[in-house]
Amino acid sequence: MEKKYMKRFESYQRSLCALSEAGERDMSDSFVLSGTFISGSPKEVLKQAFQEDLIEDPTWLEMLSVRNALAHDYDEATIKERCRDIQGRYLDLFLAFESRVCSILDADA
């Protein structure tokens, strides 16, 4: 795998670790989930990830809607609720994605 994609995946893994720990943090503490594995708009990234069998659960589309809403929502209560949703409902999908990519990397090694 190309070095730039490995760096992006490593960034994804660091962000996933921060997200996993977010439930233990004070909600006033901020963290940033950043990094993409495929370049393009979020919708294009999801479409390509589905085509490449990196993801398969349609809940990813729901996450995209939440992401889009959060990009324009500055209501603290809504943001906190969505952060809880991300941790409670979507974290397993992020972990599954990490596992899928790791298995691909192991197969390539």
GINORWO-V85244 format. One record per residue. N is the residue number from 1. RES is the residue in one letter. SS is DSSP state (H for helix, E for strand, - for the rest). OMEGA is omega in degrees with one decimal (none if undefined). D_CENTER is the distance of its C-alpha to the mean C-alpha in Angstrom with 1 decimal. Layout:
# GINORWO-V85244
n=N res=RES ss=SS omega=OMEGA d_center=D_CENTER
n=N res=RES ss=SS omega=OMEGA d_center=D_CENTER
This chain:
# GINORWO-V85244
n=1 res=M ss=- omega=-178.7 d_center=20.1
n=2 res=E ss=- omega=-177.1 d_center=20.5
n=3 res=K ss=H omega=-177.6 d_center=20.2
n=4 res=K ss=H omega=178.7 d_center=18.0
n=5 res=Y ss=H omega=175.5 d_center=15.3
n=6 res=M ss=H omega=178.8 d_center=15.8
n=7 res=K ss=H omega=178.2 d_center=15.3
n=8 res=R ss=H omega=178.9 d_center=12.0
n=9 res=F ss=H omega=176.5 d_center=10.9
n=10 res=E ss=H omega=175.9 d_center=12.6
n=11 res=S ss=H omega=176.7 d_center=10.8
n=12 res=Y ss=H omega=-179.2 d_center=7.3
n=13 res=Q ss=H omega=177.0 d_center=9.4
n=14 res=R ss=H omega=178.9 d_center=10.9
n=15 res=S ss=H omega=178.6 d_center=8.0
n=16 res=L ss=H omega=176.9 d_center=7.0
n=17 res=C ss=H omega=178.4 d_center=10.8
n=18 res=A ss=H omega=178.7 d_center=11.1
n=19 res=L ss=H omega=179.0 d_center=8.9
n=20 res=S ss=H omega=-179.4 d_center=11.0
n=21 res=E ss=H omega=-173.8 d_center=14.0
n=22 res=A ss=H omega=-179.7 d_center=13.5
n=23 res=G ss=H omega=179.2 d_center=15.5
n=24 res=E ss=H omega=-176.6 d_center=18.4
n=25 res=R ss=- omega=171.1 d_center=18.4
n=26 res=D ss=- omega=-176.6 d_center=20.5
n=27 res=M ss=- omega=175.6 d_center=18.7
n=28 res=S ss=- omega=175.9 d_center=20.5
n=29 res=D ss=- omega=-178.1 d_center=18.8
n=30 res=S ss=- omega=173.9 d_center=16.0
n=31 res=F ss=- omega=-176.0 d_center=13.0
n=32 res=V ss=- omega=172.6 d_center=10.7
n=33 res=L ss=- omega=-176.3 d_center=7.1
n=34 res=S ss=- omega=176.8 d_center=8.0
n=35 res=G ss=- omega=175.1 d_center=8.5
n=36 res=T ss=- omega=-178.6 d_center=8.2
n=37 res=F ss=- omega=178.2 d_center=10.0
n=38 res=I ss=- omega=-176.9 d_center=12.1
n=39 res=S ss=- omega=179.4 d_center=13.8
n=40 res=G ss=- omega=177.7 d_center=14.6
n=41 res=S ss=- omega=178.5 d_center=13.8
n=42 res=P ss=H omega=179.6 d_center=10.5
n=43 res=K ss=H omega=178.3 d_center=12.9
n=44 res=E ss=H omega=179.5 d_center=14.3
n=45 res=V ss=H omega=179.2 d_center=11.2
n=46 res=L ss=H omega=179.3 d_center=10.6
n=47 res=K ss=H omega=-180.0 d_center=14.3
n=48 res=Q ss=H omega=179.6 d_center=14.6
n=49 res=A ss=H omega=175.3 d_center=12.0
n=50 res=F ss=H omega=-178.8 d_center=14.1
n=51 res=Q ss=H omega=-178.4 d_center=17.2
n=52 res=E ss=- omega=-178.5 d_center=16.4
n=53 res=D ss=- omega=174.6 d_center=15.7
n=54 res=L ss=- omega=176.2 d_center=12.4
n=55 res=I ss=- omega=-179.9 d_center=11.2
n=56 res=E ss=- omega=-176.7 d_center=13.9
n=57 res=D ss=- omega=-179.9 d_center=13.2
n=58 res=P ss=- omega=177.4 d_center=14.0
n=59 res=T ss=H omega=176.4 d_center=12.0
n=60 res=W ss=H omega=178.0 d_center=9.1
n=61 res=L ss=H omega=174.9 d_center=11.9
n=62 res=E ss=H omega=178.0 d_center=12.3
n=63 res=M ss=H omega=178.5 d_center=8.9
n=64 res=L ss=H omega=177.4 d_center=9.9
n=65 res=S ss=H omega=178.0 d_center=13.1
n=66 res=V ss=H omega=178.6 d_center=11.9
n=67 res=R ss=H omega=-179.8 d_center=10.1
n=68 res=N ss=H omega=178.4 d_center=13.4
n=69 res=A ss=H omega=-178.8 d_center=15.5
n=70 res=L ss=H omega=-179.6 d_center=14.1
n=71 res=A ss=- omega=-177.2 d_center=14.8
n=72 res=H ss=- omega=-177.0 d_center=18.4
n=73 res=D ss=- omega=-177.3 d_center=18.9
n=74 res=Y ss=- omega=178.6 d_center=20.6
n=75 res=D ss=- omega=-174.7 d_center=21.9
n=76 res=E ss=H omega=-178.5 d_center=21.1
n=77 res=A ss=H omega=178.8 d_center=21.5
n=78 res=T ss=H omega=-179.9 d_center=19.1
n=79 res=I ss=H omega=178.9 d_center=16.4
n=80 res=K ss=H omega=179.1 d_center=17.1
n=81 res=E ss=H omega=179.9 d_center=17.1
n=82 res=R ss=H omega=176.7 d_center=13.7
n=83 res=C ss=H omega=176.1 d_center=12.3
n=84 res=R ss=H omega=176.3 d_center=14.2
n=85 res=D ss=H omega=-179.2 d_center=12.8
n=86 res=I ss=H omega=-178.8 d_center=9.2
n=87 res=Q ss=H omega=-174.1 d_center=10.7
n=88 res=G ss=H omega=-173.1 d_center=13.2
n=89 res=R ss=H omega=-170.6 d_center=12.0
n=90 res=Y ss=H omega=-176.4 d_center=8.3
n=91 res=L ss=H omega=179.9 d_center=8.0
n=92 res=D ss=H omega=178.0 d_center=10.0
n=93 res=L ss=H omega=176.2 d_center=8.1
n=94 res=F ss=H omega=178.6 d_center=5.3
n=95 res=L ss=H omega=177.7 d_center=8.7
n=96 res=A ss=H omega=177.3 d_center=10.4
n=97 res=F ss=H omega=178.4 d_center=8.4
n=98 res=E ss=H omega=-179.8 d_center=9.3
n=99 res=S ss=H omega=179.3 d_center=12.7
n=100 res=R ss=H omega=-179.3 d_center=13.3
n=101 res=V ss=H omega=177.7 d_center=12.8
n=102 res=C ss=H omega=179.2 d_center=15.0
n=103 res=S ss=H omega=176.4 d_center=17.5
n=104 res=I ss=H omega=179.8 d_center=17.8
n=105 res=L ss=H omega=178.1 d_center=18.4
n=106 res=D ss=H omega=-179.8 d_center=20.9
n=107 res=A ss=H omega=179.7 d_center=22.6
n=108 res=D ss=H omega=-175.0 d_center=23.0
n=109 res=A ss=- omega=none d_center=24.4
